[in-house]
Amino acid sequence: MPLFITYASYSHTAIKGMVSEPTDRTAAINSLVEKAGGKLVAAYMTTGSNDIVIITEVADGSDAVAAGMAAAATGAFTKLETVRAWTLPDFKGIQEKATRIGAGFKAPGT
């Protein structure tokens, strides 16, 4: 199944809730991903521009986006972004495909 990486930042309200009632959110995240037909690969709290990074396997990008929308609808996030990820060997195949389909393509003005 394709891999997706979701980056998110928590809202002030969510952070306030985490401080007042510390919890491990792995089970809640896993349940949401499973309802979307996927598998939770990993979830990490992070520093920097995102508070959490979630890696999932889902059959279709729309499933990953739907899970993110469901979570965002709670108001727990101020920012949420989901991107597709490829393993390096899989991406080599994409590069090879680009080589094949790009043969003979010329940039404008050349």
N, C-alpha and C positions, 0 to 999 in steps of 0.2 A: 504494500500500500504506500502511496505517496506520504512523504513527511512534510509537516507544516510546523513552523515556529511562530509562536504568538508572543509579542512583547506588550507589556501593559504597565501602566502607572496607576496606583491606587488613588482614590479620591480622599479628601480630608476626612470625610465621614467613615470611610473604610479603615483608614489608619487609626482613627479614634477608637473604632470597634476592636481592632487588633490589640491596641494597648490596654483597653479595659477588660478584654477577654481573650488572652492569647490562645490561639488554636493552630493545629496543623491542618491546613486546608487541602491536603493531598486527596483525601477521600471525596470531598465535595467536587474538586476539579475532575477527578477520575470518573465520578458519576455523570457529570455533565458531558464529558468526552464520550463515554460509553453510550449515552442516550443519543448522541449524534452519529453513532455507528463506528466510533473510532477506538483507539487504544492510546492511553497516556504512556508516553515513553519516558518523560522526565519533566520535573517542575523545579525551578530554582528561584529563590529570592536573590536579587542582584543589586549592585550599587551602580550609580551612574544615571543615565537618562531613563532607565526603566526599573520598575520595582520587582517585576516578576517576568520570567521567561518560561514558557511552556512548550514542550516538544510533543507533538502528537502524530499518530498515523491515522489517516482517514481516507476513505475511498475517493472522495471528491472534495475539491476546494470549497464548494458551497457548504459542505458539512462543517468544515473548519470555521468558515465565516459565520454560519448559523450559531455554532457553539459560542463564539466570541460575542455575537450580538445578544444572545441570551444572558451571558454574564454581564455585558455592558448595560443592559436594560435595568439591572438592579441598582444602578447608580454608583457601583463600587469602583468604577474606573474613570479617570480623566482622559486617558489615552489608551488605545488598543490598536495593534497592528498585527496582521497575520500574513506571513510570507511562505512561499513554497520552498522547500529545501531538497537538494539532490546530493547523493553521495558523490565523491570525486570520480569513481569509475563510471557512474551513470552520466555525470556531466561530460565525461570524455566522449560518450556517444552523442551527446548534443553538439559538441564541438565538431565531431566528424560529420554530422548531418549538415551543420552550417557550411562546412567546407564543400560538401556536395552541392547544396542548393545555391551557394554563392558563386559557383564557377561561372565566369562570364559577366557577373554583375559589375557595373561600373558606377562610380560616384558621379553625381551631376557635374558637368563641365569637364569631364576627363575623356 
